[in-house]
Amino acid sequence: MKKSLLYLFMLVCSVTLFTGCSDDDDAVVYPIDAEIAGVYKGTLDISLDGTTIGSDIPKNITISKAGDASVNMELKDFNFMGMDLGTIALTECALEKDGDSYRFTGKQVLNVTQYNLTGDINAQGHISGNKVVVDLDIAAKLGTLEQAVKVVYEGTKLTGSESSEAKIASFIIDDEAVVEQPVINEEAGTIVFAVNEKAASFKFTPIIEISEGATITPASGVEQDFSNNKKVTYTVMAEDGTVKVYTAFVEGTRSVLKYSFEEWGEQADEKNPDNMKWFSPLPLDELATANNGVAYLKGFDFTNQYNLTYGTLEEKEAGYKGSAAKLITQYTKGAGFGMAPAITPVRCLLVSLIFAWC
């Protein structure tokens, strides 16, 4: 009898031992910390009832270990149609190996009392190497309105060495209509500039420099419409996914006086328009010359004794950029031309100093 009990005891122990080993062999343990867990940088596409309402929205998601064969996924600051829905957090998502990649599924109940919004979120994710794609199907109810929201996220796992700087270093608009170049206010996140009140168009093409390794949307060199007080939102995403938003707009218009040697025209003497003309830089109401005084003197120099020339002439391509103004002093000391009192020199040089200063 004692031997029978001993054999029975040994049999039970052996069965228990083998059962325990079998359970250990069947347990699934995935290298989540080494291959999957981390921060992923990417973008969101959002559609509502099949219609795209947002695309390429920069976002980061975080995947962490929940168990040997499960993960957590977190998407912070999720916005939908102007509503801040907070964090989408999927916990205990079952993880399965699919060849060289992994798949996971998860669910979350959405309840945002602020907007009277509820919904069921069903998520499916696929991780291959350092890439992740996540599909979120949201059966949303906004009050009594039912809507199907589809969110697709694609991202790349960060290494941890990426820069977090997301800045616009310079914002330049090379256009004559812009009379005050854009000024960047980092604290306020604004970019403001002023435009000539006579500008024919408020469509400009900014040239933008940003932090190294960062991206910007809309891109540099893309024309934008700033008319009718429109504001253009620029989103800068750093290497590590940090986002900075800037708003660019026209702060105001300015009345501008144009001082240029590039446009030259011919103006007649009002008293003798057929016989007396002189050259003056345009626009005539903003720049003045002594040419009208020379024209007056020429009217008395019947014999051309003094060989007067106009004191301000155009010198094409002689300036720093384009045309320049050639200034000539006319000497008429002691000459009355027989019809007028002695006339002192026409000091065009003095005028030229003021002219150049303007």
Order of alpha helices (4+ residues) and beta strands (2+ residues): alpha-beta-beta-beta-beta-beta-beta-beta-beta-beta-beta-beta-beta-beta-beta-beta-beta-beta-beta-beta-beta-beta-alpha-beta-beta-alpha
